Amino acid sequence: MSNSCPLDYRYGRADMKAVFSEESRIQNQMNVEAALARAHASLGTISEADAKEITRVASLDVVDVARIKEIESETRHDLMAMVKAMTEQCKGDAGKYVHLGATSNDIVDTATALQIKAAMEIILKDVEDFIYTLAVIAKRERDTLEIGRTHAQFAIPITFGFKIAGYIAEMIRHRERIIECMPRACAGKMAGAVGTGAALGKNFFEIQKRVMNDLGLTYEPAATQVVGRDRYTEVICLIANIATSIERYGTEVRNLQRSEIGEASEFFDVKKQVGSSTMAQKRNPMNSENCCGLARVIRGFVTPTFESQVLWHERDLSNSSTERFTLPHVFILTDEILKKMNWIFEGLEVHSDKMLENIESSRGLVMAEPLMMKLTEKGIGRQDAHEIIRESSMVAEDQKRHLRDVLMEREDLKGVLTKEEIVATMDAANYVGGAREIVDKMVEAAENILEKKVE
């Protein structure tokens, strides 16, 4: 049965899928074989002509995937099938030197490192694109008042730009983590059956170094038969961390799009898009929901990645089948949701009028903190000030009155706060602290790392 996985027909972009295609895997493995031949030739182990011939053959334009599969059906060893297929295509004596001194996982793990490198470069670009989109929104909505919420309840005012500034800071940290992680994640090996390099003889260390330099990779300094799987665990956890941030932003969009909140919403094509097969009025945050669901799938691959880190002695094969699922799925799906969340925020509709309406709906209760602080400025102790505002807030809530009116009626505040001071103190625009400056700092930080102006 074909197209049995949603990655086949529903999720994933072509460029990331190409990184993890069967053809890409085989081509990368042949690239490693070619680099090994060139390293041997540079040290005089084989001739330059033979290395050039092996390099020529190391191409899917020469070696047929169908032939590899035909050989594998007999050998039941996919890497050895590729080696045999390459050898068949070599002219002269060059075929004798394909895979010289290597073990299968010298080729497999190094090719996987090339795939991880290509995938991480795509993710890095996705993150940088998203940082720019967030910075545009933060700058535009720098002064847009919104109520902050804690425990899903009204807290004190913020600006919508300030909310987005926090996302910028988080994504900048993810960018730093990607850059820091790449040298560790993109490590190959050319060290033979158990990591001692015995089959490569006296040139072992130099061959390994030259192969990895040729391919633009780091290498495992003390390998077993495989590269240490702590490296894969680190990168999968990092990518899952990024996916979790994307879920956080998607969850915020979903909450802000609730009918009873209505402060922001996804773009909706009113001419064509359908929200429900039966409720024709529906405009659902389906893209954000999609990202949240896929983020959970991505995190689901963390546990098998940790378990694949535990191999017997110098290596067993239990990791192999697991990694054929974990690495492609995690990278393909994370690329998918990064691109999708970027699209969501590019078209995000910000309802600033509803944000103000929600602030006003509290009847001044969200300004309890600045009122308390104003009383302390007037010489009332902090605890006494807290109690005055608490009592007044309870009365306002119970009687469904504005807190301002309750405070103006208090005899103990006459001569302490004027009506004008109460009104000014309860202006939400005057109580966002350093929110605007934080937006400015994060937009500037985005501009610095992206090396371009945020418009």
FIVEX-394667 format. One record per residue (C-alpha): x, y, z; residue number from 1. Coordinates in nm, 2 decimals. Example, Ala and Ser with C-alpha at 12.3 -4.5 7.8 and 13.67 -1.06 7.14 Angstrom:
[[1.23 -0.45 0.78] 1]
[[1.37 -0.11 0.71] 2]
// end
This chain:
[[0.00 0.00 0.00] 1]
[[0.15 0.33 -0.10] 2]
[[0.11 0.67 0.07] 3]
[[0.03 0.51 0.40] 4]
[[0.21 0.79 0.60] 5]
[[0.07 1.14 0.61] 6]
[[0.42 1.27 0.53] 7]
[[0.36 1.11 0.19] 8]
[[0.06 1.32 0.10] 9]
[[-0.03 1.58 0.36] 10]
[[0.26 1.72 0.56] 11]
[[0.61 1.83 0.48] 12]
[[0.78 2.06 0.23] 13]
[[0.97 1.94 -0.07] 14]
[[1.31 2.07 0.02] 15]
[[1.31 1.91 0.37] 16]
[[1.16 1.59 0.23] 17]
[[1.44 1.58 -0.03] 18]
[[1.70 1.58 0.25] 19]
[[1.56 1.25 0.39] 20]
[[1.45 1.08 0.07] 21]
[[1.59 0.74 -0.01] 22]
[[1.78 0.89 -0.30] 23]
[[1.94 1.15 -0.08] 24]
[[2.04 0.89 0.18] 25]
[[2.21 0.68 -0.09] 26]
[[2.37 0.97 -0.26] 27]
[[2.52 1.10 0.07] 28]
[[2.65 0.75 0.14] 29]
[[2.82 0.74 -0.19] 30]
[[2.96 1.09 -0.12] 31]
[[3.12 0.95 0.19] 32]
[[3.27 0.66 -0.01] 33]
[[3.41 0.90 -0.26] 34]
[[3.56 1.12 0.02] 35]
[[3.72 0.81 0.17] 36]
[[3.88 0.72 -0.17] 37]
[[4.01 1.08 -0.20] 38]
[[4.16 1.06 0.15] 39]
[[4.34 0.73 0.06] 40]
[[4.47 0.88 -0.26] 41]
[[4.60 1.19 -0.08] 42]
[[4.81 0.97 0.14] 43]
[[4.93 0.74 -0.14] 44]
[[4.72 0.43 -0.03] 45]
[[4.55 0.42 -0.37] 46]
[[4.62 0.61 -0.70] 47]
[[4.46 0.95 -0.78] 48]
[[4.31 0.79 -1.09] 49]
[[4.13 0.52 -0.89] 50]
[[4.00 0.79 -0.65] 51]
[[3.87 0.99 -0.94] 52]
[[3.70 0.69 -1.08] 53]
[[3.53 0.61 -0.75] 54]
[[3.42 0.97 -0.73] 55]
[[3.28 0.95 -1.08] 56]
[[3.08 0.64 -0.99] 57]
[[2.95 0.79 -0.66] 58]
[[2.64 0.93 -0.83] 59]
[[2.29 0.82 -0.88] 60]
[[2.34 0.92 -1.25] 61]
[[2.58 0.62 -1.26] 62]
[[2.46 0.38 -0.99] 63]
[[2.10 0.27 -1.03] 64]
[[1.89 0.25 -0.71] 65]
[[1.70 -0.05 -0.86] 66]
[[2.03 -0.23 -0.90] 67]
[[2.11 -0.16 -0.53] 68]
[[1.78 -0.30 -0.43] 69]
[[1.83 -0.61 -0.65] 70]
[[2.16 -0.68 -0.48] 71]
[[2.01 -0.61 -0.13] 72]
[[1.75 -0.87 -0.19] 73]
[[2.03 -1.12 -0.21] 74]
[[2.28 -0.98 0.05] 75]
[[2.02 -0.86 0.29] 76]
[[2.26 -0.57 0.37] 77]
[[2.17 -0.23 0.22] 78]
[[2.51 -0.07 0.26] 79]
[[2.70 -0.36 0.12] 80]
[[2.45 -0.37 -0.17] 81]
[[2.54 -0.01 -0.25] 82]
[[2.92 -0.09 -0.23] 83]
[[2.87 -0.38 -0.47] 84]
[[2.67 -0.16 -0.71] 85]
[[2.94 0.10 -0.71] 86]
[[3.21 -0.16 -0.76] 87]
[[3.03 -0.29 -1.07] 88]
[[3.04 0.05 -1.23] 89]
[[3.41 0.12 -1.17] 90]
[[3.65 0.09 -1.46] 91]
[[3.99 -0.07 -1.43] 92]
[[4.11 -0.16 -1.08] 93]
[[3.92 0.12 -0.90] 94]
[[3.64 -0.11 -0.78] 95]
[[3.89 -0.30 -0.56] 96]
[[3.93 0.02 -0.34] 97]
[[3.56 0.11 -0.28] 98]
[[3.49 0.10 0.10] 99]
[[3.86 0.04 0.17] 100]
[[3.92 0.01 0.55] 101]
[[3.57 0.12 0.64] 102]
[[3.28 -0.04 0.82] 103]
[[2.92 0.01 0.73] 104]
[[2.85 0.27 1.00] 105]
[[3.15 0.47 0.90] 106]
[[2.95 0.54 0.59] 107]
[[2.60 0.54 0.74] 108]
[[2.67 0.77 1.03] 109]
[[2.87 1.01 0.83] 110]
[[2.60 1.03 0.56] 111]
[[2.34 1.08 0.84] 112]
[[2.56 1.37 0.96] 113]
[[2.54 1.52 0.62] 114]
[[2.16 1.49 0.62] 115]
[[2.14 1.64 0.97] 116]
[[2.36 1.93 0.86] 117]
[[2.13 2.00 0.56] 118]
[[1.82 1.97 0.77] 119]
[[1.95 2.20 1.05] 120]
[[2.04 2.46 0.79] 121]
[[1.68 2.46 0.67] 122]
[[1.55 2.49 1.03] 123]
[[1.79 2.77 1.10] 124]
[[1.66 2.96 0.80] 125]
[[1.30 2.89 0.91] 126]
[[1.38 3.03 1.26] 127]
[[1.54 3.34 1.12] 128]
[[1.24 3.40 0.89] 129]
[[1.00 3.37 1.18] 130]
[[1.21 3.61 1.40] 131]
[[1.18 3.87 1.13] 132]
[[0.80 3.82 1.10] 133]
[[0.77 3.85 1.48] 134]
[[0.98 4.16 1.49] 135]
[[0.76 4.33 1.22] 136]
[[0.45 4.26 1.44] 137]
[[0.62 4.37 1.76] 138]
[[0.72 4.70 1.61] 139]
[[0.38 4.76 1.46] 140]
[[0.19 4.67 1.78] 141]
[[0.44 4.84 2.02] 142]
[[0.18 5.06 2.17] 143]
[[-0.13 4.84 2.12] 144]
[[-0.28 4.80 2.47] 145]
[[-0.39 4.45 2.58] 146]
[[-0.47 4.30 2.91] 147]
[[-0.21 4.06 3.04] 148]
[[-0.34 3.74 3.18] 149]
[[-0.21 3.50 3.45] 150]
[[-0.40 3.18 3.55] 151]
[[-0.62 3.26 3.25] 152]
[[-0.75 3.57 3.44] 153]
[[-0.70 3.94 3.39] 154]
[[-0.38 4.06 3.54] 155]
[[-0.24 4.41 3.45] 156]
[[-0.20 4.58 3.11] 157]
[[0.07 4.50 2.86] 158]
[[0.10 4.58 2.49] 159]
[[0.05 4.32 2.22] 160]
[[0.40 4.41 2.09] 161]
[[0.54 4.32 2.43] 162]
[[0.38 3.98 2.41] 163]
[[0.54 3.92 2.07] 164]
[[0.88 4.06 2.20] 165]
[[0.89 3.76 2.44] 166]
[[0.85 3.53 2.14] 167]
[[1.14 3.70 1.96] 168]
[[1.36 3.65 2.26] 169]
[[1.27 3.28 2.27] 170]
[[1.33 3.23 1.90] 171]
[[1.66 3.41 1.92] 172]
[[1.77 3.16 2.20] 173]
[[1.66 2.87 1.97] 174]
[[1.87 3.02 1.69] 175]
[[2.17 3.03 1.93] 176]
[[2.11 2.67 2.03] 177]
[[2.10 2.55 1.67] 178]
[[2.43 2.73 1.58] 179]
[[2.59 2.59 1.90] 180]
[[2.46 2.24 1.85] 181]
[[2.55 2.20 1.48] 182]
[[2.91 2.10 1.53] 183]
[[2.82 1.83 1.78] 184]
[[2.52 1.71 1.58] 185]
[[2.70 1.70 1.24] 186]
[[2.97 1.46 1.33] 187]
[[3.08 1.16 1.13] 188]
[[3.33 0.88 1.18] 189]
[[3.58 0.68 0.98] 190]
[[3.71 0.45 1.25] 191]
[[3.62 0.09 1.15] 192]
[[3.44 -0.19 1.32] 193]
[[3.48 -0.09 1.68] 194]
[[3.63 0.26 1.66] 195]
[[4.00 0.17 1.67] 196]
[[4.06 0.23 1.31] 197]
[[4.27 -0.09 1.29] 198]
[[4.17 -0.16 0.92] 199]
[[4.30 0.18 0.82] 200]
[[4.64 0.11 0.96] 201]
[[4.89 0.39 1.04] 202]
[[4.70 0.64 0.84] 203]
[[4.38 0.60 1.05] 204]
[[4.37 0.94 1.22] 205]
[[4.47 1.13 0.92] 206]
[[4.22 0.95 0.69] 207]
[[3.94 1.02 0.94] 208]
[[4.04 1.39 0.96] 209]
[[4.07 1.43 0.58] 210]
[[3.74 1.26 0.51] 211]
[[3.55 1.49 0.75] 212]
[[3.73 1.80 0.64] 213]
[[3.64 1.71 0.28] 214]
[[3.27 1.67 0.38] 215]
[[3.25 1.97 0.61] 216]
[[3.18 1.77 0.92] 217]
[[3.33 1.72 1.26] 218]
[[3.41 1.37 1.38] 219]
[[3.37 1.15 1.68] 220]
[[3.70 1.15 1.87] 221]
[[3.65 0.82 2.05] 222]
[[3.39 0.62 1.85] 223]
[[3.26 0.27 1.89] 224]
[[3.12 0.12 1.58] 225]
[[2.89 0.43 1.57] 226]
[[2.89 0.79 1.64] 227]
[[2.78 0.86 2.00] 228]
[[2.40 0.87 2.01] 229]
[[2.40 1.14 2.27] 230]
[[2.45 1.37 1.97] 231]
[[2.13 1.26 1.81] 232]
[[1.95 1.29 2.15] 233]
[[2.07 1.65 2.18] 234]
[[1.95 1.76 1.84] 235]
[[1.62 1.58 1.86] 236]
[[1.55 1.74 2.20] 237]
[[1.65 2.08 2.06] 238]
[[1.41 2.04 1.76] 239]
[[1.14 1.92 2.00] 240]
[[1.20 2.23 2.21] 241]
[[1.15 2.45 1.91] 242]
[[0.84 2.27 1.82] 243]
[[0.71 2.32 2.17] 244]
[[0.76 2.70 2.14] 245]
[[0.56 2.68 1.82] 246]
[[0.28 2.50 2.00] 247]
[[0.29 2.78 2.27] 248]
[[0.24 3.05 2.01] 249]
[[-0.03 2.85 1.84] 250]
[[-0.21 2.79 2.17] 251]
[[-0.20 3.17 2.23] 252]
[[-0.35 3.24 1.89] 253]
[[-0.62 2.98 1.96] 254]
[[-0.70 3.14 2.30] 255]
[[-0.71 3.49 2.17] 256]
[[-0.94 3.38 1.89] 257]
[[-1.20 3.25 2.14] 258]
[[-1.54 3.41 2.09] 259]
[[-1.53 3.55 2.44] 260]
[[-1.18 3.70 2.39] 261]
[[-1.16 3.79 2.03] 262]
[[-0.83 3.99 2.04] 263]
[[-0.66 3.82 1.75] 264]
[[-0.74 3.57 1.48] 265]
[[-0.59 3.38 1.19] 266]
[[-0.64 3.51 0.84] 267]
[[-0.96 3.36 0.70] 268]
[[-1.05 3.37 0.33] 269]
[[-1.42 3.48 0.36] 270]
[[-1.48 3.41 -0.01] 271]
[[-1.38 3.05 -0.02] 272]
[[-1.27 2.91 0.32] 273]
[[-1.50 2.67 0.51] 274]
[[-1.48 2.65 0.89] 275]
[[-1.74 2.37 0.94] 276]
[[-1.94 2.13 0.73] 277]
[[-2.25 2.21 0.93] 278]
[[-2.19 2.54 1.12] 279]
[[-2.15 2.78 0.83] 280]
[[-2.06 3.07 1.05] 281]
[[-1.74 2.91 1.19] 282]
[[-1.40 3.08 1.15] 283]
[[-1.17 2.84 1.33] 284]
[[-0.79 2.87 1.41] 285]
[[-0.73 2.55 1.23] 286]
[[-0.37 2.62 1.13] 287]
[[-0.27 2.69 1.48] 288]
[[-0.45 2.38 1.59] 289]
[[-0.26 2.18 1.32] 290]
[[0.07 2.31 1.45] 291]
[[-0.02 2.22 1.81] 292]
[[-0.11 1.87 1.71] 293]
[[0.21 1.81 1.51] 294]
[[0.43 1.95 1.79] 295]
[[0.29 1.67 2.01] 296]
[[0.39 1.42 1.75] 297]
[[0.74 1.57 1.73] 298]
[[0.78 1.54 2.11] 299]
[[0.67 1.18 2.09] 300]
[[1.00 1.10 1.91] 301]
[[1.21 1.21 2.20] 302]
[[1.16 0.89 2.41] 303]
[[1.27 0.65 2.13] 304]
[[1.57 0.87 2.06] 305]
[[1.68 0.85 2.43] 306]
[[1.63 0.47 2.42] 307]
[[1.83 0.44 2.10] 308]
[[2.12 0.59 2.29] 309]
[[2.16 0.27 2.49] 310]
[[2.35 0.02 2.27] 311]
[[2.51 -0.30 2.37] 312]
[[2.89 -0.30 2.40] 313]
[[3.05 -0.13 2.09] 314]
[[2.72 -0.14 1.91] 315]
[[2.40 -0.33 1.82] 316]
[[2.14 -0.27 1.55] 317]
[[1.85 -0.17 1.77] 318]
[[1.90 0.20 1.69] 319]
[[1.88 0.16 1.32] 320]
[[1.51 0.10 1.26] 321]
[[1.42 0.37 1.52] 322]
[[1.64 0.64 1.36] 323]
[[1.48 0.57 1.02] 324]
[[1.16 0.71 1.17] 325]
[[1.28 0.97 1.43] 326]
[[1.52 1.19 1.23] 327]
[[1.31 1.24 0.92] 328]
[[0.98 1.28 1.10] 329]
[[1.11 1.53 1.35] 330]
[[1.29 1.75 1.10] 331]
[[1.01 1.73 0.83] 332]
[[0.73 1.81 1.08] 333]
[[0.93 2.09 1.26] 334]
[[1.00 2.26 0.92] 335]
[[0.63 2.22 0.84] 336]
[[0.51 2.39 1.16] 337]
[[0.78 2.66 1.16] 338]
[[0.67 2.76 0.81] 339]
[[0.31 2.74 0.89] 340]
[[0.34 2.95 1.21] 341]
[[0.53 3.21 1.02] 342]
[[0.24 3.22 0.77] 343]
[[-0.01 3.25 1.05] 344]
[[0.17 3.55 1.21] 345]
[[0.23 3.72 0.87] 346]
[[-0.15 3.72 0.83] 347]
[[-0.25 3.76 1.19] 348]
[[-0.54 3.99 1.24] 349]
[[-0.50 4.20 1.56] 350]
[[-0.82 4.34 1.70] 351]
[[-0.70 4.64 1.91] 352]
[[-1.05 4.77 1.96] 353]
[[-1.15 4.44 2.13] 354]
[[-0.83 4.45 2.34] 355]
[[-0.94 4.79 2.48] 356]
[[-1.30 4.67 2.52] 357]
[[-1.17 4.37 2.73] 358]
[[-0.96 4.61 2.95] 359]
[[-1.26 4.83 3.01] 360]
[[-1.48 4.53 3.09] 361]
[[-1.30 4.48 3.41] 362]
[[-1.44 4.81 3.54] 363]
[[-1.10 4.93 3.66] 364]
[[-1.01 4.62 3.86] 365]
[[-0.71 4.55 3.64] 366]
[[-0.56 4.88 3.77] 367]
[[-0.56 4.77 4.13] 368]
[[-0.18 4.73 4.14] 369]
[[-0.10 5.09 4.02] 370]
[[-0.35 5.23 4.26] 371]
[[-0.18 5.04 4.55] 372]
[[0.15 5.17 4.44] 373]
[[0.01 5.53 4.42] 374]
[[-0.11 5.50 4.78] 375]
[[0.23 5.40 4.89] 376]
[[0.37 5.71 4.72] 377]
[[0.13 5.91 4.94] 378]
[[0.28 5.76 5.26] 379]
[[0.04 5.47 5.32] 380]
[[0.21 5.15 5.41] 381]
[[0.23 4.88 5.15] 382]
[[0.02 4.63 5.34] 383]
[[-0.24 4.89 5.44] 384]
[[-0.26 5.01 5.08] 385]
[[-0.31 4.65 4.96] 386]
[[-0.60 4.61 5.20] 387]
[[-0.77 4.93 5.09] 388]
[[-0.76 4.83 4.73] 389]
[[-0.86 4.47 4.80] 390]
[[-1.16 4.59 5.00] 391]
[[-1.26 4.83 4.73] 392]
[[-1.21 4.57 4.46] 393]
[[-1.44 4.33 4.64] 394]
[[-1.71 4.59 4.67] 395]
[[-1.68 4.69 4.30] 396]
[[-1.70 4.33 4.20] 397]
[[-1.99 4.25 4.42] 398]
[[-2.19 4.56 4.32] 399]
[[-2.08 4.55 3.96] 400]
[[-1.95 4.90 3.98] 401]
[[-1.64 5.07 3.85] 402]
[[-1.35 5.06 4.10] 403]
[[-1.29 5.43 4.03] 404]
[[-1.63 5.52 4.17] 405]
[[-1.59 5.30 4.48] 406]
[[-1.25 5.46 4.56] 407]
[[-1.39 5.81 4.51] 408]
[[-1.65 5.74 4.78] 409]
[[-1.41 5.62 5.05] 410]
[[-1.38 5.87 5.33] 411]
[[-1.03 5.75 5.43] 412]
[[-0.89 5.84 5.08] 413]
[[-1.03 6.20 5.07] 414]
[[-0.73 6.43 5.11] 415]
[[-0.50 6.14 5.00] 416]
[[-0.60 6.09 4.64] 417]
[[-0.78 6.35 4.42] 418]
[[-1.03 6.24 4.16] 419]
[[-0.78 6.35 3.89] 420]
[[-0.51 6.14 4.04] 421]
[[-0.74 5.83 4.06] 422]
[[-0.84 5.88 3.69] 423]
[[-0.48 5.93 3.57] 424]
[[-0.35 5.63 3.78] 425]
[[-0.62 5.41 3.62] 426]
[[-0.52 5.49 3.27] 427]
[[-0.39 5.16 3.13] 428]
[[-0.16 5.34 2.88] 429]
[[0.03 5.48 3.18] 430]
[[0.09 5.14 3.34] 431]
[[0.28 4.92 3.10] 432]
[[0.62 4.97 3.27] 433]
[[0.91 4.91 3.03] 434]
[[0.69 4.71 2.78] 435]
[[0.76 4.96 2.50] 436]
[[1.13 4.98 2.56] 437]
[[1.15 4.59 2.57] 438]
[[0.99 4.59 2.23] 439]
[[1.24 4.83 2.10] 440]
[[1.53 4.62 2.24] 441]
[[1.40 4.30 2.10] 442]
[[1.34 4.45 1.75] 443]
[[1.69 4.59 1.76] 444]
[[1.82 4.24 1.87] 445]
[[1.64 4.08 1.57] 446]
[[1.79 4.34 1.33] 447]
[[2.14 4.28 1.47] 448]
[[2.13 3.90 1.43] 449]
[[1.95 3.91 1.09] 450]
[[2.16 4.20 0.97] 451]
[[1.86 4.37 0.81] 452]
[[1.62 4.65 0.90] 453]
[[1.28 4.55 1.04] 454]
[[1.02 4.75 0.84] 455]
// end
